[in-house]
Structures are given as C-alpha cells and as structure tokens.
Amino acid sequence: MAVTNVTSVDQYNKLIGSSSVTVVLFSAEWADQCKQILSVMSEMAKQTTFSGLQFLDVPAEDLSEVALKHQIDAVPTVIFFKAGTAVDRIDGVDIAALTIKCRKLAGSVADAPAAATLEDRLKALINRSNVMIFIKGDRNTPRCGFSKQLIAIMNETGVQYDTFDILTDEEVRQGLKTYSDWPTYPQVYVKGELIGGLDIIKELLTGGELNATLDA
C-alpha cells in the first residue's frame, strides 16, 4: 500500500466514499512541513498495523473546491474520514497525534487479543530486509545529521537496504533501545543482528570491512 496522490475532484469523491477509513493530507508542494507529514504517512502505509486505512495526498491549491469544502485555512491539515464523513482532524504538524489517531482508527489497541506484542513487532521490522536501518526520516529524506551521513555511506556501498522512520512510531523508537541495548540512532541490522550505529559503520568503512559485513 502507498499514499495515493489525488489529481481530481471526481477521484477524491470516489476514494472518500469507500468503506475504508481514509486519512487525507491537504498539502502544498512548497511547504516543507507537508513533506514531513507525507513521509510519515508513506511509512505508515507500508505497515500491516495500518492496513485497514487508505492514505491520500490532496493538493489544496489545485483542488481548491475540496479544500474550501473542508475549511482548509493552512497546510498541512490532516482530516480523517469514515464512509465520506469527517470524524477528526489535525491542523499543522503533530506527528504524535497523527500516529495515535491512525492507530486508534485502525483498531490497533494495545489490549486487543490479536495484537502482536512489541517484541514481535520489533523482530518483524528488524528482519524486513537483509539490511535494515532505523533512522530519523527515511532514505530519501533523512531528518538529522547522523542519519544523512549514514545514508550517504550506504548509498556508496551499492548494497540494497530498507529504512524505518522512528519518528513515525514512538513505541518502536523507545522499544528498540531496550530490545537491542543500544540507546541511540541510527541503528543498522544485518539479517536481524545489530551491527551498530554511525560510528561503527564508519569504522567498518575505514577498515575496508563494510561491504563484507553488509553482505554477510
């Protein structure tokens, strides 16, 4: 699943009217804050936790008729819909509120009998790719200096890898520190095993061992 870019009013009305719970970001290309929200929504769209939701990105200025209807005064604004009816909204950037509201709407309550434990979630995430990196942001938009440095190094290796944005999930962000006994980010895993953070990756690079470690 991915975030759907809405390009027409007809497409918007069709998607909103579906039986799915819909999370709509009203955005503008020039607003960096919108890109931050879109990055978080894109990461959510990959997770089974939010599989019951559909995510839309609506250009507020291009679809002004829709924006006016929902009283969009500024971007980013996120509105939550059930069967075409708005049930909640977030004005501005509030990643924590976005995560909590999406999790609630997806029915991911902590005490649900079928809910996976945090340890199960962490194991699944760590093993999502042979090389798995937990950073602030994602591979396309790292959101701190350490993450940017790590991604630059990884891209030079040519090794395939996946990333998880810890800013999108506070439970994972805190839980992984305890699970792996590694208190800082970024964190790099190879086949489910923690390699370390940026300093370790730099040491492996300097010693000529990085590619061999990542391909292990």
Secondary structure, DSSP 8 states (H G I E B T S, - for coil): ---EE--SHHHHHHHHTSSSEEEEEEE-TT-HHHHHHHHHHHHHHHSGGGTTEEEEEEETTTTHHHHHHTT--SSSEEEEEETTEEEEEEES--HHHHHHHHHHHTT--TT-TT---HHHHHHHHHTSSSEEEEESB-SSSB-SHHHHHHHHHHHHHT---EEEEGGG-HHHHHHHHHHHT--SS-EEEETTEEEE-HHHHHHHHHTT-HHHHHT-
